[in-house]
Amino acid sequence: MYIAMNRFRIALGKEEAFIDIWKNRDTFLSEVPGFKSFNLLQGPTSEECTLFASHSIWESEEAFINWTKSEAFRKAHANAKPAKDIYLGPPQFEGFNQVL
């Protein structure tokens, strides 16, 4: 199993706009071999931002990498418009392989 996460720092007051971006986005993940599940997670809010993480589970790291090179990945990201007033910097990727 492989878990792929992107951590986002979202401007205060823009949390619902960020969630709406994900609600209204076609991910095309269901057509990708090795994809298991996806969740968008909301974390703590500080004086600076609210943390979110996109969390996807894959059969393997290879399946995830293959997705990043796929037509489904290109379609999912084709209309991604980074709203500059929502994001406080680029997302931080974290990938984890299951060991137990």
N, C-alpha and C positions, 0 to 999 in steps of 0.2 A: 504494500500500500504506500502511496505517496500523497502528501498533503501540500498543496500550493496555496500560499496566502499573499495577498497584497495588503499592506497596512496604509491607511489613508488618514491624514490629518485634515479635518474639515473645519472651516471657519464657523465660529459660534453663530447660531441663528440660521445656518444653512443646512442643517441636518436633514430636514424633510425634502429639500430640493435634491440633495445627494441621494437619498433613498428613492425618490421618484425617478432619477436617472436610471437606477438599476431595475426598478419595477417595470419601466417602459422599454427596456432594452432586450432585443432578441440576442440570445447568447449562442444559439445553434449547438449547444453542448450535447443535447440528446442524440445528435447524429455522429458523435465522436467516439470511436472505439476506445475503451478503457476508462471512460468517464463514469464516476459513481454518483456524486452528489455535489451540490453547491449551497452555500449559505452566505448571507451578508450579515455580519455581526457588528453590533454597536457596543463600543467600549465606554470608558469613563470620559467625562467632560472635565477639562481643566479651565483655568483662567484664559488659556490661549486657544484651545480647540477641543473638538470631540473626535475621539479615535474610532475608526471603523476598520474592519478587515473583511476582505472577500476570501472565502475559505472553500476550496474545492478538493475533493477526494478522487484519486485516480487509482487504477489497478497497479500502476508502476510509474516511476519517473520517466521511463521511455514513452509511455502513453501520453504523459503531460507534454513532453518535448515535441512529440509528433503533432499534438494539437496546436502548439505554437507555430508550427510550420504548415498548417493545414488551411484549406479554403474556408472552413468553418471559423477559424480564428480571424482570418482577414474579413469575413462578412460581419462577425461580431464586433469588430473594432472599426469598421469602415465609417460609421456615423458617430463615433465617439467624439464629442466636442468638449474638450476640457473647459469648463466654466471657470475662468480665472478667479472669480470672487468666491468660489466654493472651496477649492483645494489650496491648502497651505503647503505647497511643494509637491513633488512627484511622489507616487506611491513607493513604498519600500517592499520589495519582494522577499519572501522567506519560503524555502522549500524544505520539506522534511521526509525522510524515508522511515518507514516503520522498522523498528529493531526488535520489538517484543510483540 
